[in-house]
Amino acid sequence: MLQSLISLDDSEINLVTDAVQQWCSEKKLDIESTEGRRAITIAVDLVQTNIAPEKLLAELSQQMDRR
């Protein structure tokens, strides 16, 4: 999990962790679960593609629903 965050700066790490924590909370999942780890990977990918911060959670939710 931490390896995927290494390439991000502090503000991007905060965006990823906030979005994933919120998503996990809504789904009643632990961030360390398989789904939580997958959400982190997807969120990192989204941040690296320069998604607007306000769209991160919505796009994360859409992509997690597709998989």
C-alpha positions as semicolon CSV with decimal commas, in nm:
position;residue;x (nm);y (nm);z (nm)
1;M;0,000;0,000;0,000
2;L;0,267;0,252;0,096
3;Q;0,468;0,188;-0,219
4;S;0,189;0,328;-0,433
5;L;0,194;0,651;-0,231
6;I;0,570;0,711;-0,259
7;S;0,542;0,889;-0,593
8;L;0,295;1,146;-0,457
9;D;0,362;1,470;-0,274
10;D;0,208;1,540;0,068
11;S;-0,103;1,714;-0,064
12;E;-0,170;1,432;-0,310
13;I;-0,126;1,172;-0,036
14;N;-0,382;1,361;0,172
15;L;-0,624;1,365;-0,122
16;V;-0,587;0,990;-0,171
17;T;-0,620;0,898;0,195
18;D;-0,916;1,130;0,252
19;A;-1,103;0,997;-0,051
20;V;-1,031;0,633;0,031
21;Q;-1,120;0,674;0,398
22;Q;-1,448;0,837;0,301
23;W;-1,524;0,567;0,042
24;C;-1,442;0,290;0,290
25;S;-1,655;0,456;0,556
26;E;-1,952;0,479;0,319
27;K;-1,911;0,112;0,225
28;K;-1,842;0,007;0,586
29;L;-1,505;-0,142;0,487
30;D;-1,167;-0,130;0,655
31;I;-0,903;0,061;0,460
32;E;-0,671;-0,240;0,509
33;S;-0,922;-0,476;0,346
34;T;-0,873;-0,606;-0,007
35;E;-1,126;-0,355;-0,136
36;G;-0,965;-0,072;0,062
37;R;-0,624;-0,150;-0,084
38;R;-0,772;-0,163;-0,432
39;A;-0,935;0,174;-0,371
40;I;-0,597;0,319;-0,273
41;T;-0,440;0,194;-0,595
42;I;-0,720;0,340;-0,805
43;A;-0,713;0,671;-0,617
44;V;-0,335;0,699;-0,668
45;D;-0,381;0,635;-1,040
46;L;-0,652;0,901;-1,056
47;V;-0,441;1,158;-0,874
48;Q;-0,148;1,086;-1,104
49;T;-0,372;1,163;-1,402
50;N;-0,438;1,505;-1,248
51;I;-0,807;1,455;-1,173
52;A;-0,966;1,756;-1,007
53;P;-0,963;1,701;-0,628
54;E;-1,336;1,763;-0,600
55;K;-1,403;1,483;-0,851
56;L;-1,175;1,223;-0,693
57;L;-1,427;1,056;-0,463
58;A;-1,697;1,036;-0,730
59;E;-1,459;0,888;-0,988
60;L;-1,316;0,648;-0,729
61;S;-1,668;0,529;-0,647
62;Q;-1,752;0,480;-1,014
63;Q;-1,438;0,282;-1,084
64;M;-1,478;0,066;-0,772
65;D;-1,837;-0,010;-0,873
66;R;-1,721;-0,124;-1,219
67;R;-1,467;-0,373;-1,083
